[in-house]
Amino acid sequence: MAALLIVSGPPGAGKPSVAAELSALDSLSVLVEGDRFFGFLAKGAMDPWRPESHAQNTVVTDAPAAATGRFVAEYTTV
């Protein structure tokens, strides 16, 4: 298993910049940007802050978690 680094913090703290810098430190790395998975919703997407979007949000947060789990077996994953 390679390394798994999770970057968290409040909005506007610079998480994407820090994560990109961290992923650049290893020659075999993957940067999984969880928010990008909302962009994969092609049709019927709801604003994620609406109460009725709970099922959508669960799928969209489970998808990057699954991808991360697969990548971390071989790559440093941020």
C-alpha positions as CSV (number, residue, x, y, z in Angstrom):
1,M,0.0,0.0,0.0
2,A,1.3,3.5,-0.9
3,A,0.5,6.6,1.1
4,L,-2.9,8.2,1.5
5,L,-2.9,11.9,2.4
6,I,-6.3,13.6,3.1
7,V,-6.4,17.4,3.0
8,S,-9.3,19.0,4.8
9,G,-10.1,22.4,6.1
10,P,-12.6,25.3,5.8
11,P,-13.7,26.9,2.5
12,G,-11.1,29.2,1.2
13,A,-8.2,27.7,3.1
14,G,-6.3,26.6,0.0
15,K,-6.9,22.8,0.1
16,P,-6.6,22.3,-3.7
17,S,-3.3,24.2,-3.8
18,V,-1.9,22.3,-0.9
19,A,-3.1,18.9,-2.3
20,A,-1.5,19.7,-5.7
21,E,1.8,20.5,-4.1
22,L,1.7,17.3,-2.0
23,S,0.9,15.1,-5.0
24,A,3.8,16.7,-6.9
25,L,6.3,15.5,-4.3
26,D,6.1,11.8,-5.3
27,S,7.0,10.3,-8.7
28,L,4.0,8.0,-8.6
29,S,1.0,10.0,-7.3
30,V,-2.7,10.6,-7.9
31,L,-4.7,13.7,-7.0
32,V,-8.4,12.8,-6.4
33,E,-10.4,16.0,-6.3
34,G,-13.7,15.0,-4.8
35,D,-15.6,18.1,-6.0
36,R,-14.9,17.2,-9.6
37,F,-17.1,14.2,-9.3
38,F,-20.2,16.5,-9.1
39,G,-19.2,17.5,-12.7
40,F,-19.7,13.9,-13.9
41,L,-23.4,14.2,-13.3
42,A,-24.6,14.7,-16.9
43,K,-28.4,15.2,-16.5
44,G,-30.7,15.6,-13.5
45,A,-28.2,17.0,-11.1
46,M,-29.4,18.9,-8.1
47,D,-27.7,21.6,-6.1
48,P,-25.9,19.6,-3.5
49,W,-27.1,21.8,-0.6
50,R,-30.8,21.0,-1.2
51,P,-32.3,18.4,1.2
52,E,-33.6,16.3,-1.7
53,S,-30.1,15.9,-3.1
54,H,-29.1,13.5,-0.3
55,A,-29.1,10.4,-2.4
56,Q,-27.1,12.1,-5.2
57,N,-24.6,13.5,-2.7
58,T,-24.1,10.0,-1.2
59,V,-23.2,8.5,-4.6
60,V,-21.0,11.5,-5.5
61,T,-19.0,11.2,-2.3
62,D,-18.8,7.4,-2.4
63,A,-17.4,7.5,-6.0
64,P,-14.1,9.3,-5.2
65,A,-13.8,7.2,-2.1
66,A,-13.9,4.1,-4.2
67,A,-11.5,5.5,-6.7
68,T,-9.1,6.5,-3.9
69,G,-9.2,3.0,-2.5
70,R,-8.1,1.6,-5.8
71,F,-5.4,4.1,-6.5
72,V,-3.8,3.9,-3.0
73,A,-2.9,0.3,-3.6
74,E,-0.1,1.5,-6.0
75,Y,0.2,5.3,-5.8
76,T,0.7,8.0,-3.3
77,T,-2.9,9.3,-3.3
78,V,-3.9,12.8,-2.2
